[in-house]
Amino acid sequence: MTLFSDLGLAEPLLKALATEGYTSPTPIQEQSIPHLLAGHDVLGLAQTGTGKTASFALPLLQRLEQFKKRAMPKSTRVLVLTPTRELAVQVGQSFRTYGSQYRLRHALVFGGVGMVPQIKTMAGGVDILVATPGRLLDLMSQDAIRLDSVEALVLDEADRMLDMGFIQPIRKIVAAMPKSRQTVLFSATMPDSIVGLAESVLHRPVRVEVAPVSSTAEKIDQKVMFVDRENKRTLLTEILAGKDVGRALVFTRTKHGANRVAEMLDKAGISADAIHGNKSQGARQKALADFRDGKIKALVATDIAARGIDVDGITHVLNYELPNEPESYVHRIGRTARAGASGIAVSLCDADEVAYLRAIEKTIRQSVPVDEAHAYHAAHIAQRGAGGSGRGRPQAPGRRPSQGQSRPAARSSSHGNSGKPAAARAGGGHRG
């Protein structure tokens, strides 16, 4: 078994890891850290929950300490770009935790809060800056931040940043940096847009990959429940009332939908809160803290807001509404089954979402087993979703919904129809 001490990390970093109870690296950490310590650029492909932050934080902390110098005014030595402010906060905290034995200056720059404190923090220069692209560009335009002395750049969750329209801001930011820098790019998926970005910002990168692109974690028990839209709320409430549901993350497609679902759950006696872009930073941080501390059982989130959620012990991810971008499904369900634990992902699919399900199954290259053992099973929708192929055989009659009992998700196969995505098997019914 590989240990962190086998990777060439300095003693202060090993001490900080030991304090947190970490002794063995995850696969992405084991593959990435030696290359980053050697100064190489890295292109990392890994799902959420695989330990990506430590993969780049540990070697960059060691670099900063090894080559000590004072950051220039308004400048940073290491820049980490993240798609959301929640993720920026998480990454910043990780740098502080792992670098607890070092005397390094940190800063966070993101929108939703006042600029003045951020400008003051950056005035004297910092060693590590974690930022979202929009606010960073705002401060650069005011000459509050300079990037001409950046030694290392990290693009974290690059696919989500591009999904959010940050490609041009990222290119402007990169153009303001020295060409002679170390660059790290992490992404859970690898669409053509990411390939193009990687080719433009990375120099002879080492590629590390711990799971097939767009695949889903092995330890997640996935299932889909076909249900009429008017029965969705009742079914969701019954699932969350189950004794096996410890901590659940519920996804909606819209901010207003997240609010409505959270309010509905609260009225039904299930403690819940919502997190999305329309909420203030303080409200979002409080909801996250309450979720992490177990004060609420369900956190209802939109895709963008959820990218900063790094909470252990999420037993269930519930797709109250299926995402219209299939890659988002991978990110959503990756919030459970973290750090070696198992988890359950349940999707509630109504008639208007069948095409989304087909696109998801095509993307993850496997079919999602059907759970018919609930009181609201909509056979007419299931028929459209399966095209009459008999996928996801029903469970034994009379079983209660969503208690982790469905068969493991089938792999795609060229032998027979049972493992093919629904899109390939939908011989009848509506086509997406």
C-alpha positions, 0 to 999 in steps of 0.5 A, a space after each residue: 500500500 502506498 503512503 503519503 510518505 512514499 511520494 516525496 512530500 516534505 515532513 511538515 506536509 506529512 505532519 498536517 496530513 497525519 493530523 487530519 487522519 490521512 496516511 494513504 493517497 487516493 489514486 489521483 493523488 498517487 499519480 499526480 503528486 510526484 509529477 507536480 513535485 517534479 515541476 511537470 504540467 498535469 492534465 487530470 481527469 477524475 470524478 468529484 470526491 476522488 481527492 483532486 484538491 490535495 493532488 495539487 495543493 500538497 505539491 504546490 505548497 511544497 514548491 512555495 516553501 522550497 523556493 521561498 520568496 516574497 510575493 510582489 504587491 497586488 500579486 500571487 505566486 499560485 493562482 487557483 481558478 474555480 467555477 463557484 464561490 463555494 468551491 473557492 472556499 473549500 479549496 482555500 480551506 484545504 490549502 490552509 489545512 495542508 499548509 498549517 505548518 507553513 507561514 504562507 499568505 492566502 486570499 479568496 476572491 469571488 463575487 457576492 461580497 464586497 470588493 474592498 476587503 479583497 483589494 486590501 488583502 491583495 495589496 501586499 501580495 499573497 502566496 496563494 490566491 483562490 478565485 472565481 474568474 468573474 471577480 478576478 477579472 473585475 479586480 484586474 481591471 481596477 489594477 487591484 491584482 496583477 498576474 505577471 509573477 504567477 508561478 503556478 496556475 490551477 484550473 479546477 473543474 474546468 469543464 464546469 467553468 466552460 459550461 458556465 461561460 468562463 472560456 473567454 475570461 479564462 483566456 484573458 486571465 491566462 494571457 496576463 500570466 508569464 508563459 514560464 509557469 507550471 499549470 494544472 488542469 482538472 476536469 471530470 469530463 473531457 469535451 472538445 472544448 476542454 481539449 482545446 483549452 488544455 492544448 492552449 494552456 498546458 505545456 507537454 502535460 502528464 495526463 493522469 486519469 483514475 476513471 473513464 471520462 463521463 463514467 460514474 463512481 463504482 460504489 454508487 447504487 443508481 436507480 430511476 423511478 418513473 413517476 407522473 409529475 404530480 406525484 413527484 413531491 409525495 414520492 420524494 417526501 416518502 423517500 426522504 422519510 426512510 430510516 436509511 436516509 442519513 444526509 441527502 442532496 436533492 437536485 432541481 434544475 432551477 433556483 425557484 424550484 429549489 426553494 419550492 422543494 425545500 419549503 415543501 419538505 419543511 412543511 412535510 416535517 423533513 428538515 431542509 434548506 436550499 442553496 443556489 445563486 440567488 441566495 446571499 453568500 452568508 445564507 449559502 454558507 449557513 445552509 452548507 454548515 447546517 447540512 454538514 453539522 446534521 442540523 438539516 437532513 436534505 439540502 436542495 441545490 442547483 447544479 452550479 451551486 452544488 459544485 462547491 459542496 464537499 460534505 462527507 457522509 451524503 448517503 443519498 443523491 436525489 434527482 428531483 429533476 433530471 439535468 438537461 445536460 447529461 454531464 451534470 448527472 455525473 457531477 451530481 451523483 458524485 457527491 455521494 460514495 466519497 472517500 471509499 464509502 457507498 451511496 445511493 443515487 435516485 432519479 425521479 423521471 417524469 414524462 417530459 424527462 425521458 429524453 434527458 434519461 436517454 442522454 444520460 445513459 448514453 453519456 455514462 455508457 450504462 443503463 440505470 436500473 428501474 425501481 418499480 417498487 413504489 406506489 407511484 410507478 408510472 408504467 406508461 412513462 417507463 415504457 417510453 424510457 425502456 422502449 419495451 426492452 424490459 430493462 431494469 426488471 421490477 423488484 419484488 412486489 410490495 417493497 418500499 421505494 428507494 432503499 438501495 435494493 436495485 441491481 447494480 447498474 449494467 455495463 454497456 455490452 455488444 452482446 444483447 440489448 440489456 446493457 445498451 443505453 436507453 437511447 439505443 434501445 428506445 424502439 418505441 415511444 417518444 424520441 429525444 
